[in-house]
Amino acid sequence: LAPNRDFASLGAAARWFDSYSDEAGCLLPIRAKYVKKQRAIVAKFDHYCYALGNAVGELNHGAFWRLLALQLASIWLGKGLIDHAYHHGAAGSAQNLVNLPLLLLDALAWASGVPLAVLLAMHSFMALTSSTTHEFLKLDKLRYLRGFYECSCPFSEGLLPNLRRFCCPR
């Protein structure tokens, strides 16, 4: 089976497998991917996060979402504290130079907070629809998604079951 990758010989079981991994030496279930950096098969693979140095998949996608939410909350809370700390003096006075580091921190909060908010919104959509970033980006290349369009969400089981699986995977 492995050398010629003949999925037809599997019969009805072929619909549960997508590809063969030479590195892992086995068939990969649909939605799974072999991650070389971890030398492991990740179920419901979403993406590899270089910031964390870990693959995000079925078992830790909810924890990744919570990390994004906490990071975003801390950035916007910090921005609120920065905005509160501005010194208000006469226009053109030397006292306004004190605000320069605060302006830089404010710009940094915007530069990191806005992309993080977009990332959180995207992963919230993924949680609600039981889809993954990998599937969204590789729709044309994944054999098990042929015939589907980008937002068809073939694995969605409904709002509450999707959230239950996302937040508390088994």
ZAPASE-762687 format. One record per residue: residue number from 1; x, y, z of N, C-alpha, C, O in turn; residue in three letters. Coordinates in Angstrom, 1 decimal. Atoms other than C-alpha are relative to their C-alpha. Layout:
BEGIN
NUM;X;Y;Z;X;Y;Z;X;Y;Z;X;Y;Z;ALA
...
//
This chain:
BEGIN
1;0.8;-1.2;0.0;0.0;0.0;0.0;0.9;1.3;0.0;0.6;2.2;-0.7;LEU
2;-0.8;-1.2;-0.1;2.7;2.5;0.9;0.7;0.4;-1.3;0.7;1.5;-1.7;ALA
3;-0.8;-0.5;1.2;4.9;2.4;-2.2;-0.8;0.6;-1.1;-0.5;1.6;-1.7;PRO
4;0.8;-0.5;1.2;2.1;2.9;-4.8;-1.1;0.9;0.5;-1.8;1.5;-0.3;ASN
5;1.1;-0.8;-0.6;-0.3;4.8;-2.4;-1.4;-0.3;-0.6;-2.1;0.6;-1.0;ARG
6;1.3;0.4;0.7;-3.3;2.9;-3.8;-1.1;0.0;1.1;-1.3;-1.0;1.8;ASP
7;1.1;-0.2;-1.0;-6.2;4.2;-1.7;-1.2;-0.8;-0.5;-2.1;-1.1;0.4;PHE
8;1.1;0.8;0.5;-8.7;2.3;-3.9;-0.1;-1.4;0.7;-1.2;-1.9;0.9;ALA
9;0.0;1.4;-0.6;-7.6;-1.0;-2.3;-0.5;0.1;1.5;-0.8;-1.0;2.0;SER
10;0.5;-0.2;-1.4;-8.8;0.4;1.1;-1.5;-0.2;0.0;-2.1;-0.4;1.1;LEU
11;1.4;0.1;0.0;-12.4;0.3;0.0;-0.7;1.2;0.6;-0.3;2.4;0.4;GLY
12;0.8;-1.1;-0.7;-14.8;2.3;2.2;0.9;0.8;1.0;0.6;1.9;1.3;ALA
13;-0.8;-0.7;-1.0;-12.0;3.2;4.6;0.8;1.1;-0.7;1.4;1.9;0.0;ALA
14;-0.8;-1.0;0.7;-10.3;5.3;1.9;-0.5;1.4;0.2;0.2;2.4;0.1;ALA
15;0.5;-1.3;-0.3;-12.6;8.2;2.7;0.5;0.6;1.3;0.3;1.8;1.5;ARG
16;-0.5;-0.6;-1.3;-11.0;8.6;6.1;1.4;0.3;-0.1;2.0;0.9;0.9;TRP
17;-1.4;-0.3;0.1;-7.5;8.9;4.8;0.2;0.9;-1.2;-0.4;0.8;-2.2;PHE
18;-0.2;-1.0;1.0;-6.1;11.7;2.7;1.3;-0.3;-0.8;1.4;-0.1;-2.0;ASP
19;-1.3;0.1;0.6;-2.4;10.9;2.0;0.8;-1.0;0.8;0.5;-1.4;1.9;SER
20;-1.0;0.8;-0.7;0.6;8.8;2.9;1.1;0.8;0.3;1.6;1.6;-0.5;TYR
21;-1.1;-0.8;-0.5;3.4;10.3;4.9;1.2;-0.9;0.0;1.3;-1.9;0.8;SER
22;-1.3;0.8;0.0;6.9;8.9;4.1;0.7;0.1;1.3;1.3;-0.8;1.8;ASP
23;-0.7;-0.2;-1.2;8.3;10.5;7.2;-0.6;-0.8;1.2;0.1;-1.3;2.0;GLU
24;0.7;0.7;-1.1;5.7;9.0;9.5;-0.2;-1.5;-0.3;-0.3;-2.3;0.6;ALA
25;0.1;1.4;0.4;5.5;5.8;7.6;-1.4;-0.6;0.1;-1.6;-1.8;0.4;GLY
26;1.4;0.5;-0.2;1.7;5.6;7.7;-1.0;0.9;-0.8;-0.6;1.9;-1.3;CYS
27;1.0;-0.8;0.7;-1.5;6.8;6.1;-0.5;1.1;1.0;-0.5;0.9;2.2;LEU
28;0.5;-1.1;-0.9;-2.7;10.2;7.4;-1.5;0.2;-0.1;-2.0;0.2;-1.3;LEU
29;1.4;-0.2;0.1;-6.3;10.7;8.3;-0.3;1.4;-0.6;0.6;2.2;-0.6;PRO
30;0.4;-1.3;0.5;-8.2;13.5;6.7;0.1;1.1;1.1;-0.1;0.8;2.2;ILE
31;-0.2;-1.1;-0.8;-7.5;16.9;8.2;1.3;0.0;0.9;1.5;0.9;1.7;ARG
32;-1.3;0.1;-0.7;-4.2;15.7;9.7;1.2;0.3;-0.9;1.1;0.2;-2.1;ALA
33;-1.2;-0.3;0.8;-0.7;16.6;8.7;1.2;-0.4;0.9;1.2;-0.3;2.1;LYS
34;-1.3;0.3;-0.7;2.8;15.4;9.6;0.8;1.3;0.0;1.1;1.9;-1.0;TYR
35;-0.8;-1.2;-0.2;4.8;18.3;11.1;1.4;-0.4;0.2;1.7;-1.1;1.2;VAL
36;-1.4;0.4;0.0;8.5;17.8;10.4;0.7;0.6;1.3;1.5;-0.1;1.9;LYS
37;-0.7;-0.7;-1.1;9.6;20.3;13.1;-0.3;-0.8;1.4;0.6;-0.8;2.2;LYS
38;0.3;0.7;-1.2;7.8;18.2;15.8;0.1;-1.5;-0.1;0.1;-2.2;0.9;GLN
39;0.0;1.5;0.3;8.1;14.8;14.1;-1.2;-0.7;0.6;-1.1;-1.7;1.3;ARG
40;1.2;0.5;-0.5;4.5;14.2;14.9;-1.2;0.3;-1.0;-1.1;1.2;-1.8;ALA
41;1.2;-0.2;0.8;1.1;13.8;13.2;-1.0;0.9;0.9;-1.3;0.5;2.0;ILE
42;0.9;-0.9;-0.7;-1.2;16.7;14.2;-1.4;-0.1;-0.6;-1.6;0.1;-1.8;VAL
43;1.3;0.1;0.4;-4.9;16.0;14.0;-0.7;1.4;-0.2;-0.4;2.3;0.6;ALA
44;0.7;-1.2;0.4;-7.1;18.7;12.4;1.0;1.2;0.0;0.8;2.2;0.7;LYS
45;-1.1;-1.0;0.1;-3.9;20.7;11.6;-0.5;1.3;-0.5;-1.2;1.4;-1.5;PHE
46;0.4;-1.4;0.4;-4.5;24.5;11.5;1.2;0.7;-0.6;1.2;1.1;-1.7;ASP
47;-1.2;-0.7;0.5;-1.0;26.0;11.2;1.1;-0.3;1.0;0.9;-0.8;2.1;HIS
48;-1.2;0.1;-0.9;2.5;26.0;12.6;0.3;1.4;0.4;0.5;2.3;-0.4;TYR
49;-0.2;-1.4;-0.6;3.0;29.0;14.9;1.5;0.1;0.4;2.0;-0.5;1.3;CYS
50;-1.4;-0.2;-0.2;6.6;30.1;14.7;0.3;0.8;1.3;1.3;0.7;1.9;TYR
51;-0.1;-0.7;-1.2;6.1;32.5;17.6;0.0;-0.9;1.3;0.7;-0.6;2.2;ALA
52;0.1;1.0;-1.1;5.2;29.6;19.9;0.9;-1.2;-0.2;1.3;-1.9;0.8;LEU
53;-0.9;1.2;0.3;7.4;27.0;18.2;-0.8;-1.3;0.1;-0.3;-2.3;0.5;GLY
54;0.9;1.2;-0.2;4.4;24.6;18.1;-1.0;0.0;-1.1;-1.4;1.0;-1.6;ASN
55;1.1;0.1;0.9;1.8;23.3;15.7;-1.3;0.2;0.7;-1.5;-0.2;1.9;ALA
56;1.4;-0.2;-0.6;-1.8;24.3;16.3;-0.9;-0.9;-0.7;-1.0;-0.9;-1.9;VAL
57;0.9;1.0;0.6;-4.3;21.5;15.8;-1.2;-0.1;0.9;-1.5;0.8;1.7;GLY
58;1.2;0.3;-0.7;-7.3;19.9;17.3;0.1;0.2;1.5;-0.9;0.7;2.1;GLU
59;-0.1;0.0;-1.5;-6.1;19.6;20.9;0.4;1.3;0.6;0.1;1.6;1.8;LEU
60;-0.5;-1.3;-0.6;-4.6;23.1;21.3;-0.5;1.2;-0.7;0.0;2.3;-0.4;ASN
61;0.5;-1.2;0.8;-6.5;25.4;18.9;-0.8;0.9;1.0;-0.7;2.1;0.8;HIS
62;0.7;-0.8;-0.9;-8.8;26.5;21.7;0.9;0.8;1.0;0.7;2.0;1.3;GLY
63;-0.9;-0.6;-0.9;-5.9;27.3;24.0;0.8;1.1;-0.8;1.1;2.2;-0.2;ALA
64;-0.6;-1.0;0.8;-4.3;29.2;21.1;-0.9;1.2;-0.2;-0.4;2.4;-0.1;PHE
65;1.0;-1.1;0.1;-7.5;31.3;20.7;0.0;0.8;1.3;0.0;2.0;1.3;TRP
66;0.0;-0.7;-1.3;-7.5;32.1;24.4;1.3;0.8;0.2;1.2;1.9;0.8;ARG
67;-1.3;-0.8;-0.1;-3.8;33.2;24.2;-0.1;1.2;-0.8;0.3;2.3;-0.4;LEU
68;0.2;-1.2;0.8;-4.7;35.5;21.3;-0.9;1.0;0.7;-0.6;2.2;0.7;LEU
69;0.9;-0.9;-0.7;-7.6;36.9;23.3;0.6;0.8;1.1;0.4;2.0;1.3;ALA
70;-0.7;-0.7;-1.2;-5.5;37.6;26.4;1.1;1.0;-0.5;1.2;2.0;0.1;LEU
71;-1.0;-0.9;0.6;-2.7;39.1;24.3;-0.7;1.3;-0.5;-0.2;2.4;-0.2;GLN
72;0.7;-1.2;0.5;-5.2;41.4;22.6;-0.5;0.9;1.1;-0.4;2.1;1.1;LEU
73;0.5;-0.7;-1.2;-6.8;42.4;25.9;1.1;0.8;0.7;0.9;1.9;1.1;ALA
74;-1.1;-0.7;-0.7;-3.4;43.2;27.4;0.5;1.2;-0.8;0.9;2.2;-0.3;SER
75;-0.4;-1.1;0.9;-2.4;45.3;24.4;-0.9;1.2;0.1;-0.4;2.3;0.2;ILE
76;0.9;-1.2;0.0;-5.5;47.4;24.4;-0.1;0.6;1.4;-0.4;1.8;1.5;TRP
77;-0.1;-0.5;-1.3;-5.4;47.7;28.2;1.2;0.9;0.2;1.1;2.0;0.7;LEU
78;-1.2;-0.8;0.0;-1.8;48.9;27.9;-0.2;1.3;-0.8;0.3;2.4;-0.4;GLY
79;0.3;-1.2;0.8;-2.9;51.4;25.2;-0.8;1.0;0.8;-0.6;2.2;0.7;LYS
80;0.9;-0.9;-0.8;-5.6;52.7;27.5;0.8;0.7;1.1;0.6;1.9;1.4;GLY
81;-0.8;-0.6;-1.0;-3.0;53.3;30.2;1.0;1.0;-0.6;1.2;2.0;0.1;LEU
82;-0.8;-1.0;0.6;-0.7;55.0;27.8;-0.7;1.3;-0.3;-0.2;2.4;-0.1;ILE
83;0.8;-1.2;0.3;-3.5;57.3;26.6;-0.3;0.8;1.3;-0.3;2.0;1.2;ASP
84;0.3;-0.6;-1.3;-4.2;58.1;30.3;1.2;0.8;0.5;1.1;1.8;1.2;HIS
85;-1.2;-0.6;-0.5;-0.6;59.0;30.9;0.5;1.2;-0.7;1.5;1.8;-0.3;ALA
86;-0.5;-1.2;0.8;-0.2;61.8;28.3;0.0;1.3;0.9;-1.0;1.5;1.7;TYR
87;-0.1;-1.3;-0.7;0.9;65.2;29.7;-0.6;1.0;-0.9;-0.3;1.1;-2.1;HIS
88;0.6;-1.1;0.8;-1.2;68.1;28.5;0.5;1.3;0.5;0.2;1.8;1.6;HIS
89;-0.6;-1.3;-0.3;0.7;71.3;28.4;-0.3;1.0;-1.2;-1.1;0.6;-2.1;GLY
90;0.2;-1.0;1.1;0.7;74.4;26.2;0.6;-0.5;-1.3;1.6;-1.2;-1.2;ALA
91;-0.5;0.5;1.3;1.2;73.8;22.5;1.4;0.5;-0.2;1.7;1.7;0.0;ALA
92;-1.4;-0.4;0.3;4.9;73.9;21.6;0.9;0.0;1.3;2.0;0.4;1.1;GLY
93;-0.8;-0.1;-1.2;6.1;73.7;25.2;0.9;-1.2;0.1;0.7;-2.2;-0.5;SER
94;-0.9;1.0;-0.2;9.0;71.6;26.3;-0.6;-1.2;0.8;-0.1;-2.3;0.7;ALA
95;0.7;1.1;-0.8;6.7;69.6;28.6;-0.6;-1.1;-1.0;-0.7;-2.2;-0.6;GLN
96;0.6;0.9;0.9;5.2;68.0;25.5;1.0;-1.1;-0.6;0.6;-2.1;-1.1;ASN
97;-1.0;1.0;0.4;8.5;66.2;24.7;-0.1;-1.2;0.9;0.4;-2.3;0.5;LEU
98;0.2;1.2;-0.8;7.6;63.9;27.6;-0.9;-1.0;-0.7;-0.8;-2.2;-0.4;VAL
99;0.9;0.9;0.7;4.9;62.5;25.4;0.6;-0.8;-1.1;0.0;-1.7;-1.6;ASN
100;-0.6;0.8;1.1;7.3;61.3;22.7;0.1;-1.5;0.2;-0.3;-2.2;-0.7;LEU
101;0.0;1.5;-0.3;8.0;57.9;24.3;-1.4;-0.6;0.0;-1.6;-1.7;-0.4;PRO
102;1.4;0.5;-0.1;4.2;57.6;24.9;-0.6;-0.2;-1.4;-1.3;-1.1;-1.7;LEU
103;0.5;0.1;1.3;3.5;58.3;21.3;0.6;-1.2;-0.8;-0.1;-1.9;-1.5;LEU
104;-0.7;1.2;0.6;6.0;55.6;20.2;-0.7;-1.3;0.5;-0.9;-2.2;-0.2;LEU
105;0.7;1.2;-0.6;4.3;53.1;22.6;-1.4;-0.1;-0.5;-1.9;-1.2;-0.8;LEU
106;1.4;0.0;0.6;0.9;54.1;21.3;0.0;-0.5;-1.4;-0.8;-1.3;-1.8;ASP
107;-0.1;0.5;1.4;2.0;53.5;17.7;0.3;-1.5;0.0;-0.2;-2.3;-0.8;ALA
108;-0.3;1.4;-0.1;3.5;50.1;18.8;-1.3;-0.8;0.4;-1.5;-1.9;-0.1;LEU
109;1.2;0.7;-0.4;0.2;49.2;20.4;-1.0;-0.1;-1.2;-1.6;-1.2;-1.4;ALA
110;0.8;0.1;1.2;-1.7;50.0;17.2;0.6;-1.0;-1.0;-0.1;-1.8;-1.6;TRP
111;-0.7;0.9;1.0;0.9;48.2;15.0;-0.1;-1.5;0.4;-0.1;-2.3;-0.5;ALA
112;0.1;1.4;-0.4;0.6;45.0;17.1;-1.5;-0.4;0.3;-1.8;-1.5;0.1;SER
113;1.4;0.3;-0.4;-3.0;45.3;18.2;-1.0;-0.3;-1.1;-1.8;-1.2;-1.1;GLY
114;0.9;0.2;1.1;-4.7;45.6;14.9;0.2;-1.3;-0.8;-0.8;-2.0;-1.0;VAL
115;-0.2;1.3;0.6;-3.1;42.6;13.2;-0.5;-1.2;0.9;-1.0;-2.2;0.4;PRO
116;0.4;1.0;-1.0;-3.7;40.6;16.4;-1.6;-0.1;0.0;-2.1;-1.2;0.2;LEU
117;1.5;0.0;0.0;-7.4;41.6;16.3;-0.5;-0.7;-1.2;-1.5;-1.4;-1.2;ALA
118;0.4;0.7;1.2;-7.7;40.4;12.7;0.2;-1.5;0.1;-0.6;-2.3;-0.3;VAL
119;-0.3;1.5;-0.2;-6.0;37.1;13.6;-1.0;-0.6;1.0;-1.5;-1.7;0.7;LEU
120;1.0;0.5;-1.0;-8.4;36.7;16.6;-1.4;-0.2;-0.7;-2.1;-1.2;-0.5;LEU
121;1.3;0.1;0.7;-11.4;37.4;14.4;0.0;-1.2;-1.0;-1.0;-1.9;-1.1;ALA
122;-0.1;1.1;0.9;-10.2;34.9;11.8;-0.1;-1.3;0.7;-0.8;-2.2;0.2;MET
123;0.1;1.2;-0.8;-9.7;32.2;14.4;-1.3;-0.2;0.7;-1.8;-1.3;0.9;HIS
124;1.4;0.1;-0.5;-13.1;33.0;15.9;-0.9;-0.6;-1.1;-1.8;-1.4;-0.8;SER
125;0.8;0.6;1.1;-14.6;32.3;12.5;0.3;-1.5;-0.2;-0.6;-2.3;-0.4;PHE
126;-0.4;1.4;0.1;-12.6;29.1;12.3;-0.7;-0.9;1.1;-1.1;-2.0;0.8;MET
127;0.6;0.8;-1.1;-14.0;28.0;15.7;-1.5;-0.2;-0.3;-2.0;-1.3;0.0;ALA
128;1.4;0.0;0.2;-17.6;28.8;14.7;-0.4;-0.9;-1.1;-1.5;-1.5;-1.1;LEU
129;0.3;0.8;1.2;-17.4;26.9;11.4;0.7;-1.3;0.0;0.5;-2.1;-1.0;THR
130;-0.8;1.2;0.0;-15.1;24.0;12.4;0.8;-0.2;-1.2;0.9;-1.2;-1.8;SER
131;-0.9;0.0;1.1;-12.7;24.9;9.7;1.4;0.3;0.5;1.6;0.7;1.6;SER
132;-1.4;-0.3;-0.4;-8.9;25.4;9.7;0.6;1.0;-1.0;0.2;1.1;-2.1;THR
133;-0.7;-0.9;0.9;-6.5;27.9;8.3;0.6;-0.8;-1.2;0.6;-0.3;-2.3;THR
134;-0.6;0.8;1.0;-4.7;25.1;6.4;-1.0;-0.4;-1.1;-0.7;-0.3;-2.2;HIS
135;1.0;0.4;1.0;-7.9;24.0;4.7;-0.5;1.3;-0.8;-0.7;1.1;-2.0;GLU
136;0.4;-1.2;0.7;-8.8;27.6;3.8;1.0;0.4;-1.0;0.6;0.8;-2.1;PHE
137;-1.0;-0.4;0.9;-5.5;28.3;2.3;0.3;-1.0;-1.1;0.7;-0.6;-2.2;LEU
138;-0.3;1.1;0.9;-5.0;24.9;0.6;-1.2;-0.7;-0.6;-1.1;-1.8;-1.0;LYS
139;1.3;0.6;0.5;-8.6;24.3;-0.6;0.2;-0.7;-1.3;-0.3;-1.8;-1.5;LEU
140;-0.1;0.7;1.3;-7.6;23.5;-4.2;0.9;-1.2;0.0;0.8;-2.1;-0.8;ASP
141;-1.0;1.0;0.0;-4.8;21.2;-3.2;-0.4;-1.2;0.9;0.2;-2.3;0.7;LYS
142;0.4;1.1;-0.9;-6.5;19.0;-0.5;-1.1;-0.8;-0.7;-2.1;-0.4;-1.1;LEU
143;0.9;1.0;0.8;-8.1;15.9;-2.1;-1.3;-0.1;0.6;-2.3;-0.2;-0.1;ARG
144;1.3;0.2;-0.6;-10.8;15.6;0.5;-0.9;1.2;-0.1;-2.1;1.1;0.3;TYR
145;0.9;-1.2;0.1;-12.1;19.1;-0.2;-0.3;0.4;-1.4;-0.8;1.5;-1.7;LEU
146;0.3;-0.3;1.4;-12.4;18.9;-3.9;-1.5;0.0;-0.2;-2.3;-0.8;0.3;ARG
147;1.4;-0.2;0.3;-15.8;20.1;-5.1;-0.6;1.0;1.0;-1.8;1.4;0.8;GLY
148;0.5;-1.0;-1.0;-16.2;22.5;-2.1;0.6;1.4;-0.4;1.6;1.5;-0.9;PHE
149;-0.5;-1.4;0.2;-15.9;26.3;-2.3;0.5;0.5;1.4;0.3;-0.2;2.4;TYR
150;-0.8;-0.5;-1.2;-14.0;28.5;0.3;-0.8;0.0;1.3;-0.3;-0.4;2.3;GLU
151;0.8;-0.1;-1.2;-16.8;29.1;2.8;-1.1;-1.0;0.2;-2.1;-0.7;0.8;CYS
152;1.1;1.0;-0.1;-18.8;25.9;2.5;0.0;-0.7;1.3;-1.1;-1.2;1.7;SER
153;-0.1;0.6;-1.4;-17.6;24.5;5.9;-0.6;-1.4;0.0;-1.6;-1.7;0.7;CYS
154;0.6;1.3;0.1;-18.2;20.8;5.1;0.1;-0.8;1.4;-0.6;-1.8;1.5;PRO
155;-0.2;0.7;-1.3;-17.1;19.7;8.7;-0.8;0.6;1.1;-0.7;0.2;2.2;PHE
156;0.7;-0.7;-1.1;-19.4;22.1;10.6;-1.2;-0.9;0.4;-1.9;-1.5;-0.4;SER
157;1.1;0.7;-0.7;-21.9;20.4;13.0;-1.0;0.9;0.6;-1.9;0.4;1.3;GLU
158;0.8;-0.9;-0.6;-23.6;23.5;14.0;0.7;0.8;1.0;1.8;0.5;1.4;GLY
159;-0.7;-0.9;-0.9;-22.7;26.4;16.3;0.5;-0.6;1.3;1.6;-0.5;1.6;LEU
160;-0.3;0.5;-1.3;-22.8;24.8;19.7;0.9;-1.2;0.0;1.9;-1.3;0.7;LEU
161;-0.9;1.1;0.0;-21.2;21.5;18.8;1.4;0.4;-0.5;2.4;-0.1;0.0;PRO
162;-1.3;-0.5;0.5;-18.4;23.3;16.9;0.7;0.7;1.1;1.9;0.4;1.3;ASN
163;-0.7;-0.7;-1.1;-17.7;25.5;19.9;0.4;-1.0;1.1;1.5;-0.8;1.7;LEU
164;-0.3;1.0;-1.0;-17.8;22.5;22.3;1.3;-0.7;-0.4;2.2;-1.0;0.4;ARG
165;-1.2;0.7;0.5;-15.2;20.7;20.1;1.2;0.9;0.0;2.3;0.4;0.3;ARG
166;-1.1;-1.0;0.0;-13.1;23.8;19.8;0.5;0.3;1.4;1.7;0.3;1.6;PHE
167;-0.4;-0.4;-1.4;-13.1;24.7;23.5;0.5;-1.2;0.8;1.4;-1.0;1.7;CYS
168;-0.3;1.2;-0.8;-13.0;21.2;25.0;0.1;-1.2;-0.8;-0.7;-2.1;-0.8;CYS
169;-0.2;1.2;0.8;-11.5;18.7;22.6;0.2;-1.2;0.9;0.7;-1.2;2.0;PRO
170;-0.2;1.2;-0.7;-11.5;15.1;23.6;1.3;-0.8;-0.5;1.6;-1.8;0.0;ARG
//
